Amino acid sequence: MGTLKHLFENNRTWAADMTRQDPDFFRRLSTQQSPRYLWIGCSDSRVPANQIVGLVPGEMFVHRNVANVVVHTDLNCLSAIQFAVEVLRVEHLIVCGHYSCGGILAALQDNKLGLIDNWLRHVQDVRVKHRALIDSLETEKQQHDRLCELNVIEQVTNLSRTTVVRDAWARGQALVVHGWIYDITDGLLRDLDVSVASEQELEG
């Protein structure tokens, strides 16, 4: 049975590099995390949350799932949101999708992959909601890219409607929900301009 020794070697190299750059880094990190951001992103291995925004460990609280979905019955996601908002007191909640997302493509093509089909049903609901727009696009790549964007926009709304976020706004906590998308082909993020900072903006 393999022990993945190369990963442990990589870890030792990384820890040594971090200590060389900042001898106090791990001592500070071990005392408390105080991130300002919650990142809800895709599980895709090509989208490492901290790295693409240039933040070190401790600066971003992260929850990831296939296709960056926020579902009102997903206690895993809701628990991460609640901890981030009420305990860590983050100021920004970021839903970040990405182009070339395999989960989104499977939902677009209605592929049958097994258990994951039930999860991707949430993305297919977004596709159905915007069927006329998506079907009007000429190529599958255009449809795929647009569904990636529309899915982020939908999840921003879902996140903004969670009881955790609405309760935070009701008690006057400063909290902004953002919708971003990441392009794997050039490494750049794009703001989809769907930020929500209050109940009034959500319903507006």
Helices and strands as residue ranges (DSSP letters): H 5-21, H 25-31, E 37-42, H 49-52, E 60-65, H 75-82, I 83-87, E 92-98, H 102-109, H 116-129, H 131-135, H 140-160, H 163-170, E 176-183, E 188-191, H 199-203
